[in-house]
């Protein structure tokens, strides 16, 4: 039996995108991947993210919002940054993971123009589904993305 690939999903607040990615990875690739998530800040778990994931049959309600500093002692094979801020602001991790950047829209930013909660949930659902499509291609997609990144973009 081989060890699972350890992946840290990172976004700015660890409230939505990284939480969704962790939930999808656990649900869809739990036999291959040991997922974790964190943020530059810990903003708390988004109730809309929890709701959107529950609608898709994934329970992330027990996950906790944490910072990259809370997990920096962990050993990760990959660090996947999900937003530009996380990619730019992430401190070097002592574990030396390979870094890939896979940006997704920030639902909170897009919700600023939503007219009501139904529109807001549609935004969260779209981002949820886009993250699922990415996670479904793991772990193979990580090697491809790692080959395409420039050396100076890797932490």
N, C-alpha and C positions, 0 to 999 in steps of 0.2 A: 504494500500500500504506500502511495506517495503522499507527501505532505500537501496540504491545500495551499493554493496561492493566496498570500495575504495582501489585501488591497485596502488602502485608506482612501476614501472618497472625501474630498475637501471642497467646501464652498465657504462663502464669507461668514454666514451666521449659524451654520449647522441646524437650520430650522426646516428646510424643505428639500432642495435638490440632493444634497449629500445624504439626507435621511432616506429619501426615496430610493437612491441608488443602493444604499446599504440594504434596504428592505427587499428590493428586487433581486439583488445578488444572493441574499440569503434564501429567498424563495425559489429562484430559477436555477441557481448555480451552486447551491449549498454543498453539493458533493465535490466541487472543484475549488471553491473560493471561500476564504474566511474573510468576510467583509467587516470594515469598521467605517465610521464617519466622524468628521470633526469639522470645526470652523475656525476661522481666525478669531472670531468671537463666539460665545455660546448665547444665542438669542432665544432659546427655548424652542420646543417642538411645535411646528405650525399645526393648528387644528384643521386647517383646510388640507394640508398635506396628508394628515392622518385620515381624514374623510375620503380624499381622492384615492388613496391606496386601499382603504377598506372596501371601496366600491369595486376595486379590481381583485379583491380577495386576499390582500396582503395586510397583515396587522403590524403596524409600526408604532402603535401606541405605547409600547413598553420601552422604546428606544429613548435615550437621553441626549440632550444637546450638550456638547462638550467642545473644548478648544483643542487646537493642535498641540498645545502645551500639555494637555491632559493625557495625550497618547504618544508623545514624542519618544518615550522610552520603549515603545513597541517596535517590533521588527516587521517591516513591510517590504514586500517585493515590489509593489507599485504604489505610487501616490498619484491619484487621478484628480486633477483640479477641474472643477466644474463651472468656474466663473473667473473672469479676468482678475478680479480683486484677490481671490485666493491664490491664483497663479503668481501674481506679483508680490504679494505680502507674506507668503508662507516662509517661515524661517527654515534654514537648512535643518534637516532631521538627521540625527546621528546614525540612523539605521541605513542611510544611503540608498533609499529606494529609487527605482527608475521612475521618472516623472513624465506623465503624459497630460496634455491639456485637452479637455473635451468640454467646451463651453455649452451651457444650456441657458435659455432665457430665464430671467429672474421673475417668477410669478408675482411677487410683491410689487415690483416696478410696473409690470403690465397691468396689475389690478388698479393702479392709480387712475386709469382711464375707463375702468369698468363702470357700468351703470347700476349694477345690482349684484347680489350674491350669486345669482345663477351665472352671470357672465364671469365672475371671479372663479367660480368652480370650473367653468369650461377652460379657463386659462390653466388652472392647476392640473386638470385632466390631460390637456395637451402636453404639458411639460412632463407629467408622469409617463405618458405613452412614449414620448421621445426618449426618456431615460430607459424605459424598458427595452426599446429597440437596441440601444447601445449595450445594455447589460446582456441581452440575448446573444450578442456576438463575442462575449468574453469567454475565455481568456485570449483567444486568437487575435482579437482586435487590438489588444494592448501591445503585442509584439509589432504589429504593423505600424501603429502609431509611434512606438518607440523608435523604430527605424527612420521614420519621417521627421522626427524632431531634431533640431539642431543641438549639438553638444552643449552650447552655452545656455540652452533653455532647461537643461536638466539640473536639478539641485544637487 
